[in-house]
Amino acid sequence: MKSTPSPLVNSPAKASTGIAGFDAITGGGLPHGRTTLLVGGPGSGKTVLALQFLVHGARDCKEPGIFVAFEENSKRIVANAESFGWKLAALRKKNLFFMDAQPPPELVRSGDFDLGGMLAALEALTSETGARRIVFDALDVVLALLPDLAAERREIYRLHEWLLTRELTGIITLKAGGDETSSISQQPFGFMQFMVDCAVILNHSVVLGVSQRSLRVQKFRGSSFDENESPFLIGSSGLEVAVAHTLSRVDAKVSNERVSSGIERLDTMLGGGYYRGASVLITGFSGTAKTTLSGAFAEAACRRGERTLFVCFDTNSTEVIRNLASVGIRLDAYVKSGCLRMISARVITGSAETYLVRIKALAKEHGARCVVIDPVSAWSKSGNDLSTQSVADRLIDWSKGDGTTLVCTSLLDEMSGQGEGGSQLQISALVDTWIHLNYLVQAGERNRGLSIVKSRGTAHSNQVRELILSDAGVTLADTYTAGGEVLMGTLRWEKERAERVVHEAAEVAAELKRVKLDAEEAELNVRLKSLQTELVAKQVEKALLVRSTQSHEGELSRGRTQMKELRGADAAIPKRKRSPP
Amino acid sequence: MSRRALFKFRLYVAGDAPNSTQAIANLAAFCRAHLPDRYEVEIVDVFREPKRALAEGIFMTPTLVVLTPPPVRRIVGTLSHTQTVLQALGLLDIAA
């Protein structure tokens, strides 16, 4: 998890604990040079928290530390802490020291005593090692040996005084009887809470059979702090405290980049795909292809070369890979190349908080840019609904802050009817894009329908589309609407076929008409030619006629002139000369 | 046998804290009363020799370490309860 900047001013007078989330709650850590009281029941994580504080100091803050073990043998503490990967053996050589102060069981007590010996020994150890941090684990063990309340108080004051004058940052852990944190004030050392500068209460309760851990900062002198109970988890590297992010958290960078949903036509419906860093919720009843959609997204992400984490709750990851391969979504190659990490979350047990922290840790470890959780509704099974909802809040918050594109599916309860009811986690209000999958029963068939309920910041199609799964892949079909209903399945196919038939018939008719017209044209052309020939013949005939008429007339006039000349009747010549105009 | 055994004590004290001075006085009185001429006492001030306290694992003061006769025993406190001390040293029946 990224350590988010906190609104509580990180003052230099704080000693960082290195616990993700805890520093955010306290604005930087425990009060530096002061004493912190850590109270909790058995198995609430007191020792782990205290030890982690020391380890962080020794490893990362150049503050050597001493662990005074009153209850558990230091060897056992070190052995137990090995699982967190803190490499205590290496640290012990340099700047992390353990002091075994378990009272021997055969110890005989006669009269009053004090802790002067321990303080003297610690004095020697601190000056030798330059320790700046010190933990007294289970101080109550030694206090119980003191004869009376007054002596207890005296020793606590002595210890406190010693810590203050040496300006050591100290943690004192105490057992709290019972599970009610309020009861510690009634215990003999309850007054310690008033004395110390900072008090933290650890809780470990079981709600509906699910273990839930939480911690609360009860007081912190001279500093503001998050006063609410924060769930935490003892993970693989120590404590991890879940923090609902704080007010001053820098808003995540909003990206305009689109990432493909893995289904081309869905991208089109969404106006280009999901936004990078968006949270997408896919709801639907079981078998509506929620996993398939999220698998398509994962495949697309891997194809872009983005590291992806796929968390499946319902089925084993190998089954998911096999099942998705049947619809053309091949993830195994990406799993092999390490780009995709499949987690079968059935192996994780615990509260919703546990899931979230684990997923966060896994995502961080994998460097995931895209995360798929299938289905997120599995969370509400484990743990009470109240915490699950806040976990969902934090999930979305975290993915936004990290710029991770998150796709989660949510199984809708069959009993909740056909309505597009929001998911149990109330997550639907928080996500950016909500895709709803449904069955549509028409003409004796169930077909998968997909609709986009909401998609923030994008124009999106409002049509219910049919989702088609085949071994060639996943796609959305063209939709046919008839009488206000979207046709799906065979109805769509029939409609398609009918249209095809009509289209073919029209084509044939057109062809026929064309051929007919061609024939008519050819016929006309032929007629045109014969008429033209006839015309030419007529023209020739006409020319011949004119010519023969002219020669005939010439012959006639010549004959007349000759006749006149032969007769010699009158001089017609002048008259003829005048006649042409 | 224990009647003749030599008792070696090491008493860890914290400076002149009231507990510690009381313990020194109590031990002296006890030894005079119950172990005349067969005891040795070494007094270690943890403030002056903190490393000895650390090495020995002395965290509560005053602490009386019974070095001999074996086994090594520890008695924490001002030693004001003589009966407890006698019992711890295995001297109860003798005193009775």
Interface residues (C-beta under 8 A of the other chain):
Chain A: M99 D100 A101 P103 P104 E106 L107 V108 R109 S110 G111 D112 F113 D114 L115 G116 G117 M118 L119 A120 A121 E123 A124 L125 V142 L145
Chain B: Y12 A14 G15 A17 N19 S20 Q22 A23 N26 V46 F47 P50 K51 A53 L54 G57 I58 F59 M60 T61 P62 T63 R73 R74 I75 V76 G77 T78 L79 S80 H81 T84 V85 Q87 A88
